[in-house]
């Protein structure tokens, strides 16, 4: 799917097409997980759709918060010089 390291980068038109395909796949995966989750909250907990969406977002935020924190920490961490 991707060009090997020794090959030159693909033309801009192909790159944009590849990028759009990746965005479409990510959006499809997001919707495939979001819609059943919202339907479950609406059916089992008798929540309105808007509240079910918010519960899903809060749950996702709680799951990904440690990952996001670690990535941000890596970018902002200043390593002290090693003492000998």
C-alpha positions as CSV (number, residue, x, y, z in Angstrom):
1,X,0.0,0.0,0.0
2,X,2.8,2.4,0.8
3,X,5.9,3.0,-1.3
4,X,9.2,1.7,0.1
5,X,11.8,4.0,1.5
6,X,14.1,4.1,-1.6
7,X,11.2,5.2,-3.9
8,X,10.3,8.8,-4.3
9,X,7.1,10.1,-2.7
10,X,3.9,9.5,-4.6
11,X,2.4,12.3,-6.7
12,X,0.2,14.8,-4.8
13,X,-3.0,13.5,-6.5
14,X,-2.4,9.9,-5.3
15,X,-1.5,11.2,-1.8
16,X,-4.7,13.2,-1.5
17,X,-6.7,10.1,-2.6
18,X,-4.9,7.9,-0.1
19,X,-5.5,10.5,2.6
20,X,-9.2,10.7,1.8
21,X,-9.5,6.9,1.9
22,X,-7.9,6.8,5.3
23,X,-10.3,9.5,6.6
24,X,-13.3,7.6,5.2
25,X,-12.1,4.4,6.9
26,X,-11.6,6.2,10.2
27,X,-15.0,7.8,10.0
28,X,-16.7,4.5,9.1
29,X,-15.0,2.8,12.1
30,X,-16.1,5.7,14.3
31,X,-19.7,5.5,13.2
32,X,-19.8,1.7,13.4
33,X,-18.8,2.0,17.1
34,X,-20.7,5.1,17.9
35,X,-24.2,4.2,16.6
36,X,-24.6,0.8,18.4
37,X,-23.3,2.4,21.6
38,X,-25.8,5.2,21.4
39,X,-28.6,2.8,20.5
40,X,-27.7,0.7,23.5
41,X,-27.7,3.6,25.9
42,X,-31.0,4.8,24.4
43,X,-32.6,1.4,24.6
44,X,-31.3,0.0,27.9
45,X,-31.0,3.2,29.9
46,X,-33.9,5.1,28.3
47,X,-31.6,8.1,27.5
48,X,-32.3,10.6,24.8
49,X,-30.0,10.3,21.8
50,X,-28.1,13.5,22.7
51,X,-27.4,12.2,26.3
52,X,-26.4,8.8,24.9
53,X,-23.9,10.6,22.6
54,X,-22.5,12.6,25.6
55,X,-22.1,9.5,27.7
56,X,-20.2,7.8,24.9
57,X,-17.9,10.8,24.5
58,X,-17.2,11.0,28.2
59,X,-16.5,7.2,28.3
60,X,-14.1,7.5,25.3
61,X,-12.5,10.5,27.0
62,X,-11.9,8.6,30.2
63,X,-10.4,5.7,28.2
64,X,-8.0,7.8,26.1
65,X,-7.1,10.4,28.7
66,X,-4.0,8.5,29.9
67,X,-2.8,7.9,26.4
68,X,-3.2,11.6,25.4
69,X,-1.5,12.7,28.6
70,X,1.5,10.4,28.0
71,X,1.9,11.7,24.4
72,X,1.7,15.3,25.5
73,X,4.2,14.6,28.3
74,X,6.6,13.0,25.8
75,X,6.5,16.2,23.7
76,X,7.0,18.6,26.6
77,X,9.4,16.6,28.7
78,X,12.8,18.1,29.1
79,X,15.4,15.5,29.9
80,X,18.0,16.5,32.4
81,X,21.6,16.0,31.2
82,X,23.2,12.9,32.6
83,X,25.7,13.5,35.4
84,X,28.9,11.5,35.3
